[in-house]
Amino acid sequence: MYHLIFCPKRRKKVLVGDVGRDLDALIREKCAEQKWIVHELAIMPDHVHLFVQVNPDDSASETTRQIKGYTSRVLRLRYPELLKLPSLWTRSFFAASAGNVSKETIQRYIAAQKGM
C-alpha cells in the first residue's frame, strides 16, 4: 500500500472544476484497470493525494508513472488550456508505504486534506 503525492508542473492550481472531477474518474479508472484498490483519493487545486493498494510486483514509481502518464494524456486532450504547461505533472512525487504508519492514520490524513 502506497501513499502517493504528486503535483502539476510549476504547482499550478489547475486541478479544479471539471479538470478535478475528470482526474478523479481517470485515476479510479486506471487503478481499476490494473486491479489496484483506491483506499483514499484527495484532489487539491495544486496536488493529489492517493492511498492505493497495488500488486506486490508494482513499485511506487511504476504505479505513479502509469497514473501520471495516463491522466496527463487524457486531460491534455480534453482541456487544451492545459497545453500551456510544458507537461501536466512534475517529474517528482512523494511515496511512502503503509508499513510504519497504519492504514487508518493515512486515510484520516488524506480525508483531512479534503477539508482544507
Backbone as ProteinMPNN parsed JSONL, in Angstrom:
{"seq_chain_A": "MYHLIFCPKRRKKVLVGDVGRDLDALIREKCAEQKWIVHELAIMPDHVHLFVQVNPDDSASETTRQIKGYTSRVLRLRYPELLKLPSLWTRSFFAASAGNVSKETIQRYIAAQKGM", "coords_chain_A": {"N_chain_A": [[0.853, -1.174, 0.0], [0.583, 2.145, -0.898], [1.14, 5.585, -0.161], [0.783, 8.181, -2.176], [1.886, 11.268, -3.502], [1.553, 13.821, -5.812], [2.238, 16.565, -8.083], [1.0, 19.222, -10.253], [2.873, 20.651, -12.972], [4.972, 23.349, -12.123], [3.463, 23.773, -9.912], [0.908, 24.691, -10.443], [-2.458, 25.751, -9.994], [-4.484, 23.957, -11.272], [-6.151, 21.81, -11.006], [-9.006, 21.864, -10.668], [-12.632, 22.22, -10.653], [-14.127, 20.91, -13.596], [-11.806, 19.664, -14.536], [-10.631, 18.618, -12.203], [-12.68, 16.836, -11.401], [-12.741, 15.081, -13.608], [-10.122, 14.113, -13.435], [-10.221, 12.684, -11.026], [-12.0, 10.601, -11.768], [-10.484, 9.43, -13.842], [-8.157, 8.536, -12.518], [-9.266, 6.621, -10.816], [-10.296, 4.909, -12.753], [-7.945, 4.0, -14.082], [-6.692, 2.695, -11.954], [-8.563, 0.671, -11.398], [-8.408, -0.747, -13.784], [-5.835, -1.818, -13.553], [-6.231, -3.439, -11.447], [-5.815, -2.35, -8.931], [-6.45, -1.065, -5.683], [-8.16, 1.719, -4.639], [-7.917, 3.374, -1.728], [-8.134, 5.858, -0.594], [-8.581, 9.103, -1.938], [-7.646, 12.33, -2.681], [-8.081, 15.278, -4.312], [-6.516, 18.175, -4.664], [-6.341, 21.705, -5.493], [-3.692, 22.085, -6.387], [-2.247, 19.722, -6.039], [-2.176, 16.104, -5.647], [-3.355, 13.573, -3.504], [-3.012, 10.188, -3.041], [-3.988, 7.13, -1.82], [-3.244, 3.953, -2.191], [-3.651, 0.498, -2.879], [-1.589, -1.798, -4.298], [-0.483, -4.366, -6.637], [1.867, -6.815, -5.483], [4.106, -6.877, -7.154], [4.299, -4.368, -8.283], [5.977, -1.339, -8.258], [6.281, 1.749, -6.373], [7.152, 3.838, -7.996], [6.572, 2.909, -10.594], [3.803, 2.634, -10.437], [3.025, 5.308, -9.993], [4.068, 6.458, -12.338], [2.468, 5.25, -14.328], [-0.113, 6.204, -13.647], [0.224, 9.031, -13.77], [1.061, 9.33, -16.436], [-1.133, 8.337, -17.959], [-3.293, 9.987, -17.055], [-2.347, 12.529, -17.728], [-2.152, 12.444, -20.532], [-4.88, 12.05, -21.327], [-6.259, 14.223, -20.049], [-4.976, 16.486, -21.182], [-5.782, 16.259, -23.807], [-8.541, 16.644, -23.558], [-8.73, 19.175, -22.355], [-7.599, 21.874, -23.68], [-6.371, 24.137, -22.544], [-4.587, 23.187, -20.709], [-2.412, 22.615, -22.167], [-0.773, 24.758, -22.138], [1.052, 24.44, -20.155], [4.328, 23.024, -19.965], [4.401, 20.3, -19.426], [1.937, 18.227, -17.89], [2.352, 17.129, -15.303], [4.841, 17.326, -12.686], [8.131, 15.856, -12.659], [8.765, 14.747, -10.279], [7.679, 13.061, -7.239], [6.04, 12.091, -4.182], [6.352, 9.235, -2.173], [5.235, 6.838, 0.111], [5.24, 3.891, 2.008], [2.714, 1.939, 3.664], [3.7, 0.617, 5.789], [4.989, 1.527, 8.218], [3.163, 3.236, 9.297], [-0.207, 3.227, 10.231], [-2.906, 2.068, 8.166], [-5.349, 3.359, 8.665], [-4.534, 5.775, 9.815], [-3.273, 7.08, 7.67], [-5.458, 7.284, 5.912], [-7.128, 8.988, 7.417], [-5.523, 11.291, 7.454], [-5.437, 11.984, 4.688], [-8.165, 12.399, 4.196], [-8.55, 14.601, 5.846], [-7.147, 16.487, 4.4], [-8.846, 17.07, 2.326], [-10.689, 18.735, 3.488], [-9.391, 21.124, 3.77]], "CA_chain_A": [[0.0, 0.0, 0.0], [1.379, 3.356, -1.035], [0.585, 6.935, -0.106], [1.46, 8.905, -3.249], [1.539, 12.675, -3.674], [2.195, 14.405, -6.985], [1.8, 17.943, -8.338], [1.122, 19.742, -11.613], [4.081, 21.426, -13.264], [5.018, 24.691, -11.529], [2.473, 23.765, -8.829], [-0.245, 25.473, -10.9], [-3.738, 25.329, -9.412], [-5.313, 23.616, -12.428], [-6.95, 20.613, -10.717], [-10.273, 22.37, -10.125], [-13.801, 22.116, -11.526], [-14.238, 19.725, -14.444], [-10.5, 19.0, -14.603], [-10.513, 17.834, -10.971], [-13.646, 15.728, -11.437], [-12.259, 14.114, -14.597], [-8.911, 13.5, -12.896], [-10.682, 11.694, -10.048], [-12.53, 9.45, -12.515], [-9.4, 8.797, -14.594], [-7.301, 7.801, -11.579], [-10.007, 5.429, -10.391], [-10.378, 4.037, -13.931], [-6.627, 3.373, -14.277], [-6.466, 1.773, -10.841], [-9.44, -0.489, -11.606], [-7.835, -1.491, -14.92], [-4.641, -2.52, -13.059], [-6.665, -4.199, -10.262], [-5.326, -1.677, -7.741], [-7.581, -0.62, -4.855], [-8.039, 3.085, -4.126], [-8.47, 3.471, -0.376], [-8.45, 7.281, -0.371], [-8.113, 9.978, -3.013], [-7.981, 13.74, -2.461], [-7.528, 16.124, -5.358], [-6.432, 19.575, -4.266], [-6.09, 22.504, -6.702], [-2.308, 22.044, -6.872], [-1.6, 18.436, -5.808], [-3.038, 14.932, -5.492], [-3.021, 12.545, -2.511], [-3.608, 8.908, -3.4], [-3.622, 5.998, -0.973], [-3.629, 2.878, -3.099], [-3.094, -0.836, -2.672], [-1.202, -2.307, -5.61], [0.038, -5.725, -6.68], [3.206, -6.868, -4.884], [5.13, -6.676, -8.177], [4.285, -2.985, -8.766], [6.691, -0.385, -7.408], [5.652, 3.069, -6.241], [7.495, 4.66, -9.17], [5.819, 2.406, -11.755], [2.399, 2.985, -10.204], [2.898, 6.753, -10.224], [4.326, 6.711, -13.761], [1.292, 4.856, -15.099], [-1.225, 7.116, -13.348], [0.533, 10.359, -14.293], [1.09, 9.268, -17.896], [-2.495, 8.176, -18.468], [-4.121, 11.158, -16.777], [-1.822, 13.664, -18.49], [-2.537, 12.285, -21.937], [-6.328, 12.253, -21.497], [-6.663, 15.576, -19.645], [-4.468, 17.482, -22.132], [-6.633, 16.169, -24.997], [-9.859, 17.204, -23.226], [-8.646, 20.565, -21.905], [-6.46, 22.497, -24.378], [-5.688, 25.124, -21.707], [-3.501, 22.506, -20.008], [-1.263, 22.55, -23.078], [0.093, 25.902, -21.841], [2.132, 23.908, -19.322], [5.208, 22.158, -20.769], [3.863, 18.966, -19.157], [0.941, 18.407, -16.832], [2.893, 16.758, -13.999], [6.281, 17.4, -12.448], [8.731, 14.519, -12.685], [8.924, 14.253, -8.916], [6.5, 12.634, -6.486], [6.314, 11.56, -2.847], [5.778, 7.907, -1.964], [5.511, 6.185, 1.388], [4.467, 2.666, 2.186], [1.91, 1.978, 4.889], [4.301, -0.31, 6.739], [5.295, 2.075, 9.531], [2.015, 4.034, 9.734], [-1.393, 2.417, 9.97], [-3.784, 2.417, 7.053], [-6.351, 4.301, 9.154], [-3.878, 7.068, 10.014], [-3.098, 7.69, 6.346], [-6.783, 7.639, 5.404], [-7.581, 10.181, 8.149], [-4.716, 12.414, 6.976], [-5.887, 12.382, 3.343], [-9.516, 12.938, 4.363], [-8.404, 15.932, 6.429], [-6.666, 17.378, 3.341], [-10.016, 17.469, 1.54], [-11.375, 19.794, 4.21], [-8.577, 22.351, 3.805]], "C_chain_A": [[0.891, 1.226, 0.0], [0.535, 4.602, -0.812], [1.414, 7.724, -1.106], [0.977, 10.345, -3.28], [2.282, 13.17, -4.901], [1.507, 15.71, -7.356], [1.854, 18.282, -9.821], [2.413, 20.549, -11.761], [3.916, 22.836, -12.722], [3.978, 24.881, -10.422], [1.254, 24.653, -9.158], [-1.523, 24.887, -10.324], [-4.741, 25.05, -10.535], [-6.253, 22.443, -12.165], [-8.266, 20.989, -10.037], [-11.396, 22.135, -11.13], [-13.834, 20.804, -12.296], [-12.922, 18.958, -14.533], [-10.323, 18.104, -13.375], [-11.446, 16.636, -10.956], [-13.197, 14.658, -12.432], [-11.014, 13.399, -14.097], [-9.271, 12.408, -11.891], [-11.145, 10.429, -10.766], [-11.421, 8.699, -13.247], [-8.467, 7.994, -13.689], [-7.99, 6.514, -11.148], [-10.117, 4.413, -11.533], [-9.057, 3.284, -14.14], [-6.352, 2.358, -13.178], [-7.32, 0.511, -10.998], [-8.891, -1.375, -12.726], [-6.639, -2.344, -14.471], [-4.958, -3.428, -11.867], [-6.01, -3.674, -8.984], [-6.544, -1.157, -6.981], [-7.282, 0.769, -4.313], [-8.707, 3.121, -2.759], [-8.864, 4.906, -0.062], [-7.847, 8.075, -1.516], [-8.582, 11.39, -2.706], [-7.284, 14.555, -3.547], [-7.652, 17.571, -4.908], [-6.151, 20.391, -5.523], [-4.68, 22.358, -7.266], [-1.551, 20.762, -6.508], [-2.638, 17.339, -5.579], [-2.475, 14.041, -4.397], [-3.748, 11.275, -2.936], [-3.078, 7.844, -2.461], [-4.15, 4.766, -1.681], [-2.93, 1.577, -2.714], [-2.834, -1.428, -4.045], [-0.746, -3.759, -5.495], [1.456, -5.735, -6.102], [4.332, -6.604, -5.89], [5.257, -5.226, -8.629], [4.978, -2.05, -7.775], [5.916, 0.932, -7.332], [5.932, 3.913, -7.481], [6.73, 4.209, -10.407], [4.341, 2.754, -11.628], [2.169, 4.457, -10.518], [3.081, 7.087, -11.702], [3.093, 6.385, -14.602], [0.126, 5.825, -14.884], [-0.98, 8.495, -13.955], [0.527, 10.367, -15.822], [-0.302, 9.205, -18.497], [-3.322, 9.445, -18.265], [-3.642, 12.383, -17.561], [-2.29, 13.607, -19.938], [-4.02, 12.619, -22.148], [-6.738, 13.691, -21.167], [-6.187, 16.637, -20.635], [-5.215, 17.413, -23.461], [-7.987, 16.84, -24.747], [-9.821, 18.696, -22.93], [-7.417, 21.234, -22.525], [-5.718, 23.538, -23.54], [-4.541, 24.498, -20.91], [-2.254, 22.38, -20.885], [-0.325, 23.737, -22.88], [1.264, 25.491, -20.949], [3.018, 23.014, -20.188], [4.871, 20.672, -20.595], [2.869, 19.151, -18.016], [1.558, 18.178, -15.452], [4.389, 17.034, -13.906], [6.835, 15.973, -12.518], [8.814, 13.919, -11.29], [7.584, 13.814, -8.313], [6.973, 12.175, -5.112], [5.665, 10.19, -2.761], [6.195, 7.389, -0.597], [4.671, 4.915, 1.458], [3.731, 2.759, 3.519], [2.486, 1.075, 5.961], [4.507, 0.274, 8.122], [4.195, 2.992, 10.068], [0.771, 3.234, 9.37], [-2.202, 2.97, 8.805], [-4.785, 3.489, 7.48], [-5.769, 5.704, 9.338], [-3.711, 7.797, 8.687], [-4.437, 8.122, 5.772], [-7.313, 8.896, 6.101], [-6.828, 11.42, 7.669], [-5.201, 12.908, 5.622], [-7.285, 12.981, 3.416], [-9.468, 14.353, 4.927], [-7.921, 16.935, 5.379], [-7.831, 17.884, 2.484], [-10.706, 18.672, 2.173], [-10.638, 21.118, 4.196], [-8.951, 23.288, 2.686]], "O_chain_A": [[1.828, 1.335, 0.79], [-0.626, 4.669, -1.219], [2.614, 7.917, -0.908], [-0.212, 10.608, -3.103], [3.49, 12.971, -5.026], [0.352, 15.941, -6.998], [2.649, 17.708, -10.566], [2.96, 21.059, -10.783], [2.851, 23.441, -12.848], [3.657, 26.008, -10.046], [0.661, 25.273, -8.276], [-1.652, 23.671, -10.184], [-5.707, 25.789, -10.727], [-7.073, 22.114, -13.022], [-8.589, 20.485, -8.962], [-11.146, 21.883, -12.308], [-13.602, 19.731, -11.738], [-12.926, 17.728, -14.599], [-9.908, 16.952, -13.504], [-11.053, 15.543, -10.547], [-13.264, 13.465, -12.136], [-10.866, 12.196, -14.315], [-8.683, 11.327, -11.91], [-10.735, 9.322, -10.417], [-11.417, 7.468, -13.271], [-8.036, 6.899, -14.051], [-7.374, 5.449, -11.119], [-10.04, 3.206, -11.306], [-9.057, 2.071, -14.351], [-5.831, 1.275, -13.448], [-6.84, -0.596, -10.755], [-8.91, -2.601, -12.623], [-6.455, -3.461, -14.954], [-4.073, -4.102, -11.34], [-5.69, -4.44, -8.075], [-7.564, -0.842, -7.593], [-6.287, 0.977, -3.619], [-9.917, 2.922, -2.645], [-9.832, 5.138, 0.663], [-6.758, 7.771, -2.002], [-9.772, 11.624, -2.494], [-6.061, 14.523, -3.68], [-8.751, 18.113, -4.788], [-5.754, 19.817, -6.537], [-4.477, 22.486, -8.473], [-0.329, 20.717, -6.653], [-3.816, 17.612, -5.35], [-1.273, 13.78, -4.354], [-4.958, 11.29, -3.163], [-1.867, 7.674, -2.321], [-5.361, 4.558, -1.762], [-1.777, 1.57, -2.283], [-3.748, -1.548, -4.861], [-0.638, -4.305, -4.397], [2.172, -4.742, -6.229], [5.407, -6.149, -5.499], [6.231, -4.881, -9.297], [4.608, -1.984, -6.603], [5.013, 1.185, -8.129], [5.05, 4.623, -7.963], [6.284, 5.046, -11.192], [3.702, 3.127, -12.612], [1.226, 4.808, -11.227], [2.342, 7.901, -12.255], [2.719, 7.156, -15.485], [-0.542, 6.217, -15.841], [-1.872, 9.065, -14.584], [0.036, 11.317, -16.433], [-0.613, 9.937, -19.436], [-3.975, 9.92, -19.194], [-4.46, 13.187, -18.007], [-2.763, 14.599, -20.492], [-4.365, 13.385, -23.048], [-7.485, 14.308, -21.925], [-6.915, 17.593, -20.905], [-5.277, 18.413, -24.177], [-8.516, 17.523, -25.624], [-10.78, 19.408, -23.224], [-6.323, 21.169, -21.965], [-4.544, 23.8, -23.798], [-3.626, 25.203, -20.484], [-1.169, 22.073, -20.39], [0.794, 23.732, -23.393], [2.328, 26.109, -20.98], [2.508, 22.313, -21.061], [5.044, 19.884, -21.524], [2.953, 20.122, -17.264], [1.31, 18.955, -14.53], [5.109, 16.986, -14.903], [6.08, 15.003, -12.442], [8.922, 12.702, -11.145], [6.513, 14.154, -8.815], [8.157, 11.904, -4.908], [4.542, 10.006, -3.23], [7.357, 7.491, -0.204], [3.524, 4.889, 1.011], [4.085, 3.558, 4.385], [1.814, 0.797, 6.954], [4.235, -0.4, 9.115], [4.299, 3.474, 11.195], [0.717, 2.629, 8.3], [-2.181, 4.164, 8.508], [-5.04, 4.429, 6.727], [-6.434, 6.7, 9.051], [-3.978, 8.995, 8.594], [-4.546, 9.209, 5.204], [-7.884, 9.771, 5.449], [-7.427, 12.481, 7.496], [-5.36, 14.112, 5.422], [-7.557, 13.982, 2.753], [-10.258, 15.209, 4.529], [-8.255, 18.117, 5.463], [-7.792, 19.006, 1.979], [-11.244, 19.527, 1.469], [-11.208, 22.141, 4.576], [-8.37, 24.366, 2.563]]}, "name": "protein", "num_of_chains": 1, "seq": "MYHLIFCPKRRKKVLVGDVGRDLDALIREKCAEQKWIVHELAIMPDHVHLFVQVNPDDSASETTRQIKGYTSRVLRLRYPELLKLPSLWTRSFFAASAGNVSKETIQRYIAAQKGM"}
